[in-house]
Amino acid sequence: MQCITPAQRLKRGSVVTLDALDDFDEAIDARSPAEYAEDHIPGAVNLPVLSDDERAHVGTLYKQVSPFTAKKVGAALVLRNIAQHLETHFADRPRDYRPLVYCWRGGNRSGALVTVLRAIGWDAAQLEGGYKAYRRHVVAALAQLPGQLRFIVVCGKTGVGKSRFLRALAELGAQVLDLEALAAHMGSVLGGDPQRPQPPQKLFETRVWQALCHFDPLRPVFVESESKKIGNLHTPEVLLERMRASQCLTLEAPMAVRVAVLKEDYQHFLKAPEVLARQLDCLVPLLGHDRIHRWKGLAASGEWDTLVGELLVTHYDPAYTRSLGRNYVHAAEGPVLQLASPAEADLRALARQALDLFDKAL
């Protein structure tokens, strides 16, 4: 039998594919913080071997001086940063710790960290193809997974509590794809929250992919009737097509209930009318200066019921009716559920009605 040396044992399996991700204790993203913020493997921890500034500096040297100089300077920076990670993040890792490391293409940055970790004795591995391979996997999956699932699209005018209804469904054990929560946006022109910035497009798509992966294809997935864009983010195209061809249910509520729901959901505007005033300027091309000036005055004087009611009747309801007729052609065929009040008990009762109609497994 051939004798395998410790060095050979460490070398074997040091590069793995994405299929092996679950075999490791931890995924480590060795890219810069800016790259990590744009998108990353779910659960991966960012241990950059080059900071954003260092990466830019090395890149400039590579183009303006020489590749040799860039590599020499880069190597010193990489090793210095790896040393810091060894003294902090890796300090308490046990002997049998198994990390999977990746960078942009599975090249020098992740390779350097894996080399050091394996030299210490940890069974570290490098992700073949790096982040680019992972991104290709996500894009391919987003083109396939929606077709394997049965969606129930929740329709209804602004303020009928669609997002709250989805949360109530989830609490009762239903499968829910809350795209607005994943996009950190409530979907309308006023749906942004200054305290909750939207993720980059790629990270949003990763969140959608991660959610889709966990759904049981034998049970329905409830989702809101979104448009092509949620704030500044684009709904994945194949998913949107699948949603638009799916069964629907419609929520309805009296105007007073809708106003109450919106006042609760948009508390940040009630607390800062000046912020709402700036957002209302986005509607000037559609509704004119005079109407927007009136609405700003209502906000400044705290006449919220009047303002919200006029926004619904003048802007949101007509826009919703036009969009629904174009995009969700099965909406008129589905059941209609009535929300009596914003109370949690009423939302849960409504969610139970929906589950009785569509999800017999619960």
KOLLOMAR-731798 format. One line per field, with one value per residue (C-alpha): residue number from 1; x, y, z. Coordinates in steps of 0.02 Angstrom, whole numbers, plus 32768, in hexadecimal, padded with zeros to 4 digits. Layout:
BEGIN
i: (NUM:...)
east: (X:...)
north: (Y:...)
up: (Z:...)
***
This chain:
BEGIN
i: (1:2:3:4:5:6:7:8:9:10:11:12:13:14:15:16:17:18:19:20:21:22:23:24:25:26:27:28:29:30:31:32:33:34:35:36:37:38:39:40:41:42:43:44:45:46:47:48:49:50:51:52:53:54:55:56:57:58:59:60:61:62:63:64:65:66:67:68:69:70:71:72:73:74:75:76:77:78:79:80:81:82:83:84:85:86:87:88:89:90:91:92:93:94:95:96:97:98:99:100:101:102:103:104:105:106:107:108:109:110:111:112:113:114:115:116:117:118:119:120:121:122:123:124:125:126:127:128:129:130:131:132:133:134:135:136:137:138:139:140:141:142:143:144:145:146:147:148:149:150:151:152:153:154:155:156:157:158:159:160:161:162:163:164:165:166:167:168:169:170:171:172:173:174:175:176:177:178:179:180:181:182:183:184:185:186:187:188:189:190:191:192:193:194:195:196:197:198:199:200:201:202:203:204:205:206:207:208:209:210:211:212:213:214:215:216:217:218:219:220:221:222:223:224:225:226:227:228:229:230:231:232:233:234:235:236:237:238:239:240:241:242:243:244:245:246:247:248:249:250:251:252:253:254:255:256:257:258:259:260:261:262:263:264:265:266:267:268:269:270:271:272:273:274:275:276:277:278:279:280:281:282:283:284:285:286:287:288:289:290:291:292:293:294:295:296:297:298:299:300:301:302:303:304:305:306:307:308:309:310:311:312:313:314:315:316:317:318:319:320:321:322:323:324:325:326:327:328:329:330:331:332:333:334:335:336:337:338:339:340:341:342:343:344:345:346:347:348:349:350:351:352:353:354:355:356:357:358:359:360:361:362)
east: (8000:8042:8077:8022:8086:8034:805A:8003:7F6E:7F59:7F67:7EDE:7E32:7E75:7E07:7D4E:7CB0:7C16:7BBF:7C32:7BFF:7B9B:7C2F:7C8E:7C81:7C89:7C90:7D10:7D09:7DBA:7D86:7D85:7CF7:7CA9:7CA4:7C58:7BD3:7B9B:7B76:7BBA:7B92:7B0D:7B5C:7C0D:7C7B:7CE5:7D9F:7DEE:7EA2:7EA4:7E3C:7DE0:7E6B:7EF4:7EA1:7E93:7F4A:7F88:7F1E:7F68:8019:7FEF:7FB7:802C:80CE:80DA:8087:8125:811F:8065:8079:8109:80AA:8009:805C:809A:7FED:7F97:8009:7FF8:7F3A:7F3C:7FA7:7F25:7E99:7EFF:7F11:7E56:7DD7:7E39:7E84:7E08:7DE6:7DFF:7E73:7DE6:7DA4:7D7B:7D66:7D3A:7D8C:7D60:7D8D:7D59:7D92:7DDF:7E8C:7F17:7EB9:7E5D:7EF2:7F66:7EF2:7ED4:7F8F:7FAF:7F1B:7F4E:8002:7FC5:7F68:7EB3:7E57:7E32:7DF8:7DE8:7D46:7D65:7D35:7D1B:7C8A:7C73:7C47:7BCD:7B7C:7B66:7B10:7A97:7A6B:7A4C:79E2:7977:794E:7918:78CF:7834:77F4:77FA:778B:76D2:76B4:7619:7622:75D7:7587:7534:753C:75BA:7592:752E:75BA:760B:76B4:7662:75F8:7696:76E4:7647:764E:7703:76DC:765A:76DB:76B7:7740:7756:77C8:77CA:7825:780D:785F:78F1:78FE:78EC:7867:77A9:7798:774B:7797:778F:77C3:7878:78B1:794A:7977:7974:79D7:79B8:7A39:7A99:7A41:7AB2:7A9A:79DE:79E3:7A48:79C3:7939:799A:79B8:78FE:78C9:7943:78EA:7839:77DD:779F:7708:76C3:7692:7700:76A5:76EE:76B3:7686:7727:7758:77FA:7850:784A:7896:793A:7944:7908:789B:78F0:78A5:7877:782C:77C2:7784:7754:76F9:7695:7657:7626:7585:7554:74F1:74BC:74B7:743A:741F:73B6:740C:7418:7474:74EB:7514:7534:75A6:760D:761F:7668:76D8:771D:773E:77E8:778F:7716:77AC:7809:778E:781F:7861:77B5:77AF:7850:780C:7769:77CD:77E2:7728:772E:7741:76A5:7634:7674:76BC:7616:75DE:7689:768F:75E6:7622:76C0:7652:75E6:7683:76C9:7626:7615:7574:75A9:74FF:74D3:757E:7583:74D1:74F4:7596:7537:74A5:750A:75AB:75BB:7512:7510:75C6:75A3:7509:7569:75FC:7593:752F:75CF:7637:75CB:7543:7506:74E3:742A:7417:7455:73FC:73E6:740B:73D0:743F:73CF:7458:7516:750C:757F:74EC:7492:752F:7549:7494:74A7:7547:74EE:7468:74EE:7540:7499:7488:7537:75A4:754F:75F5:75E2)
north: (8000:80AB:8116:81C1:8248:82CE:8350:82E8:82CB:8385:83A4:8328:8378:8429:8465:8437:8463:84BD:8416:83FB:849C:8445:83D5:8464:84B9:8568:85C6:8651:86DE:871C:87AC:8863:88AA:8903:8862:8806:888D:887D:87C4:8729:8675:8673:8662:8684:86EE:8776:8766:87D3:87B2:885D:88F2:895C:89DD:8959:8900:89A2:89CB:8921:892E:89D8:8995:8902:8977:8A0A:89BB:88FF:885C:882A:88C6:88B2:87FD:8827:88B3:884D:87B6:881E:8868:87BF:876A:87FA:87EE:8730:8740:87B3:8737:86AA:870F:8739:86D3:8630:863D:85C8:8550:8498:841D:83CD:8474:846F:8517:8532:85CE:862C:86CD:8716:8689:860E:8652:86A7:86F3:8658:85ED:864E:863C:8582:8563:85AF:8558:84AE:84CA:84E2:843D:846B:8410:84B0:84AF:852C:853F:8517:85AB:8619:8692:8692:85D9:85F8:8689:861E:859C:861C:8663:85B5:8583:8620:85ED:853E:8540:85AD:8530:84A6:8502:852B:85E0:8630:86EA:8760:87F5:888D:894A:89AC:89A6:8904:88B4:883E:883D:8822:8797:8741:874B:8701:8673:8651:864E:85C7:855D:858C:859E:8659:86B7:8769:87C5:8870:8835:87ED:888F:8900:8966:8970:8975:8A1F:8AC7:8AF1:8A42:8A65:8A72:8AE1:8A72:89D3:89E6:896C:88E4:88DF:8883:87E9:87D7:87E7:875B:86F0:870B:86DA:863F:860C:861A:85B8:852B:8506:84F7:8452:8444:83DE:8474:8521:85BA:865D:86FA:87AE:87EF:884E:88B1:88AC:891B:8921:89C9:89C9:890C:889E:8806:876D:875C:86A3:86B1:8746:86E9:8654:86C2:8719:8671:8631:8624:86BF:86F3:87A5:8803:8890:8909:89A5:8A4C:8A70:89CC:89EF:8A9C:8A53:89CC:8A49:8AC0:8A31:89F1:8A9E:8ADC:8B1F:8B9F:8BD3:8BF5:8C56:8CB1:8D0B:8C64:8C3A:8CE5:8CBF:8C16:8C63:8CC9:8C26:8C31:8CE2:8CA6:8C3A:8CA6:8D58:8DD9:8E15:8D6C:8D43:8DEE:8DC8:8D1F:8D69:8DE3:8D55:8CFA:8D95:8DB1:8CFA:8CDA:8C28:8BD6:8C56:8C48:8B8A:8B7F:8BF9:8B9E:8AFA:8B3C:8BAE:8B4F:8AA0:8A54:8A88:8A51:89A9:8987:89AA:893F:88AC:88A2:889C:8826:87B2:8778:86EE:8767:8775:86B7:869F:86AB:8752:8760:87F4:8842:888B:88E5:88F0:8886:87EF:877D:87B2:8798:86EA:86BE:86F7:8692:85F6:8610:8614:8577:851D:854C:8529:84C8:842B:83ED:8463)
up: (8000:7FD0:8065:806A:80C1:812F:80A9:8024:8096:80AD:7FF2:7FC4:7FBD:7FD3:7F43:7F44:7EE5:7F24:7F42:7FD8:8030:80B9:80E4:8135:81DE:8196:80F2:80EC:806C:8052:7FDF:800E:8079:7FE3:7F7F:8012:802B:7F76:7F8C:7FE1:8008:8092:813D:80FF:816F:8120:8146:80BF:8094:8040:8077:7FF5:7FF3:7FEE:7F5E:7EFD:7F21:7EE7:7E4A:7E22:7E37:7DC5:7D39:7D4F:7D8E:7D73:7DA3:7E03:7E70:7E8D:7EC3:7F38:7F8E:7F8D:7FDC:806F:808A:807B:80F8:8173:816A:8178:8215:8261:8238:8288:8327:832D:82CB:82C8:8376:83CA:833A:8369:8313:82AD:826A:81AF:8156:809E:8057:7FB9:7F60:7EB8:7E45:7EBE:7E9F:7EFE:7F91:7FCA:7F98:800B:80A0:8080:8072:811D:816F:812A:815C:820E:8202:81E2:8157:80F8:8044:7FB7:7F55:7E9F:7E33:7ECC:7EDB:7E1D:7E21:7EAF:7E51:7DB5:7E20:7E69:7DBE:7D77:7E0E:7E02:7D50:7D87:7E37:7E18:7D99:7E1C:7E99:7EA4:7ED1:7F19:7EF4:7F76:7F1E:7F68:7F67:7FCC:8086:808C:80F2:8074:80CC:8176:812A:80EA:8198:81E4:8166:8191:824B:8228:81CD:8119:8097:8076:7FFF:8042:7FB7:8006:80A6:8043:7FDF:807A:8023:8029:7F6D:7F4A:7F1E:7FD8:800F:803C:80F0:8111:81A5:813C:809A:800D:7FEB:7F47:7EB9:7EC2:7F7E:7F67:7EE7:7F5F:7FE5:7F6A:7F33:7FE7:800F:7F74:7F9D:8041:7FFD:7FEE:7F39:7F75:7FD6:7F97:7FAE:7FD6:7F89:7F6F:7EC2:7EA5:7E0B:7DA8:7E27:7EE4:7F09:7EA8:7E9A:7E0C:7E31:7DE3:7D35:7D34:7DE2:7DAC:7D12:7D7D:7DFB:7D73:7D31:7DDE:7E43:7EA4:7F3C:7F5F:8004:801C:80AD:80D1:80B3:816D:818A:80F9:813E:81EA:81A3:8140:81D2:8238:81AC:8181:8231:81F8:818A:8213:8282:81F9:8185:8131:80F1:80AA:8058:7FF9:7FC3:7F86:7F09:7EA7:7E7C:7E35:7D7F:7D93:7DFE:7DEE:7E65:7EAC:7EEE:7F35:7F8A:7FDA:8018:8061:80C1:8104:813E:8191:81F0:8223:81C1:819D:8181:80FB:80A9:80A5:8064:7FD7:7FAA:7F9C:7F36:7EC4:7EA8:7EEF:7EC4:7E0B:7DF6:7E49:7DDE:7D3D:7D72:7DAE:7D0D:7CA8:7D11:7D7B:7D05:7D7C:7E0B:7DE2:7DE7:7E99:7F41:7F99:8054:80BC:8142:81C9:822C:823F:82DD:82E3:830C:826C:8204:824C:822B:8177:8166:81A5:8120:809B:80DD:80DD:8026:7FE6:8060:809F:80E9:817E)
***
